[in-house]
Amino acid sequence: MALRCFMLGKIHRATITAARVDYEGSLSICPDLLAASGILPHERVDVYNLENGERLQTYAIVGNHGEVCLNGAAALKGSPGHKVIIVAYAWLSQEEYSSLRPRVVMVDENNKPARQSE
């Protein structure tokens, strides 16, 4: 049976707090946002920049509270103050899909979960 790709978790309208080109790579994300979205450390994520349309793939790491930081080459795709959407996906079978409950976290201006669906 063929697998299809589905959204597992999304952090919607987070604010980039820093961009560090000299870091080795990844996306530092507030631990509260990771927990609320179900995104795990080292999981591949897509980042969609709402300010400039840039899109990138990287992996999530645990950041400081309130932090959303583009690291390494990703830092060239956005700047502090930009709003982004962060999404994790998974390839699922039809059977796995039937129990899928994606988590969507709406974020306030301080990168705190404001609303979420489960």
Secondary structure as the mmCIF struct_conf table of DSSP 4:
data_model
#
loop_
_struct_conf.conf_type_id
_struct_conf.id
_struct_conf.beg_label_comp_id
_struct_conf.beg_label_asym_id
_struct_conf.beg_label_seq_id
_struct_conf.end_label_comp_id
_struct_conf.end_label_asym_id
_struct_conf.end_label_seq_id
STRN STRN1 ARG A 4 THR A 15
STRN STRN2 ALA A 18 ARG A 20
TURN_TY1_P TURN_TY1_P1 VAL A 21 ASP A 22
BEND BEND1 TYR A 23 TYR A 23
BEND BEND2 GLY A 25 GLY A 25
STRN STRN3 SER A 26 ILE A 29
HELX_RH_AL_P HELX_RH_AL_P1 PRO A 31 SER A 37
TURN_TY1_P TURN_TY1_P2 GLY A 38 GLY A 38
HELX_LH_PP_P HELX_LH_PP_P1 ILE A 39 LEU A 40
TURN_TY1_P TURN_TY1_P3 PRO A 41 HIS A 42
STRN STRN4 ARG A 44 ASN A 49
TURN_TY1_P TURN_TY1_P4 LEU A 50 ASN A 52
STRN STRN5 ARG A 55 VAL A 62
TURN_TY1_P TURN_TY1_P5 HIS A 65 GLY A 66
STRN STRN6 VAL A 68 ASN A 71
HELX_RH_3T_P HELX_RH_3T_P1 GLY A 72 LYS A 77
TURN_TY1_P TURN_TY1_P6 PRO A 80 GLY A 81
STRN STRN7 LYS A 83 LEU A 92
HELX_RH_AL_P HELX_RH_AL_P2 GLN A 94 TYR A 97
TURN_TY1_P TURN_TY1_P7 SER A 98 SER A 99
STRN STRN8 ARG A 103 VAL A 107
TURN_TY1_P TURN_TY1_P8 GLU A 109 ASN A 110
BEND BEND3 ASN A 111 ASN A 111
STRN STRN9 PRO A 113 SER A 117
#
